């Protein structure tokens, strides 16, 4: 059975993240942005380390059987809501639900009452999230439309 590791960003080499973050299959489901280079990926990773040290947040790189497959975490949005983020390589999409449940256990341990998850409107709606969501609605973030799920942490 495959093993998922949740690793601090400080333990990951920026050059390992570079091809993953620039992969078209991943980028098509995120807010549009310029391709990363080694300097911008290093800056991005530092921002995630800073978020990880913030109250109520936890950010981790994801490894599957020792191979970097993405990142996940809980981060604070501008309007004082906590967002769940899961960004994984398409070859590992089947592990998303397991990662989601792990993050929800973090949210509970941290003491969050609710969290939000945003999926770009181009992605299909997730029936399992619709079933457990307190509310599902369209939102706009940085000019992009999202399907947002408001989730109770219990």
Buried (B, 14 or more C-beta within 10 A) or exposed (E): EEEBBBEEBEEBEBEEBBEBBBBEEBBEEEEEEEEBEEEBBBEBBEEBEEBBEEEBBBBBBBBBEEEBBBBBBBBBEEEEEBBBBBBBBEEBEEBBEEBBEBBBEBBEEBEBEBBBBBBBEEEEEBEEBEEEBEEBEEEEBEEBEBBBBBBBBE
